[in-house]
C-alpha cells in the first residue's frame, strides 16, 4: 500500500492520512481522476476506525484535493482545484509561525531554516522527477 501510518506518532492519524495522500499526489503516485479506496476499505487496510478515514477524506475534500462521486467514491481532483490562493498563504503563515518561533528560540539561524526548507522542497522535486 502507498500509505503508511504510525499509530504511535504525535500527529493524529487522520492528519497522517491527509498528508500521505497529498504526498502521493505530489509524487505522482496518485493521479487526477484516480479513485481512492473507500472509507471502509482504507480503514480495514490500515486497521483503524472508519470515522478517522472519513475525517481525513472530509478535510481533503474541503481543501479541494479530492471530490466525492456517488459511484466512484473519493477521486483525486485536478491540480486547478487545489492551487494556492490567498487563503492558503494565510494558513501557511499561521502554520509556519510557531515553527519559526521555536527555531529562533533554539538558536536556528534563518539560513539554516531556509536550508532545511530547501532540502525538503528539493526532496519532493526529485521524487516527482524520478517518478514522472
C-alpha angles and dihedrals in degrees: 000000000000093000126069129178133195110223090195097051123112089231112092114252094239089054091050089052091048092048092046092052092048090050089049090053092048095049094044095247086119116043131196110276093023116132120234121218114275116266090252094048095048091046089051093046092050096038094236139121114284091227088064091056090044090054091050091049090048092054091047090050092049090050091050098246095116139021127205121233122192093231104025098040118208112006130184111252126226115267092252088068095063107028115141115271134172092283092054093051089054091052090046091054091047091052095045095046098076091041091053092044091053092045091052091048088053092050098253109158122229089245092053091047092049089046092055091048090049093050092052092046091049091047090059092042090054092047090051091050093047093050100039 
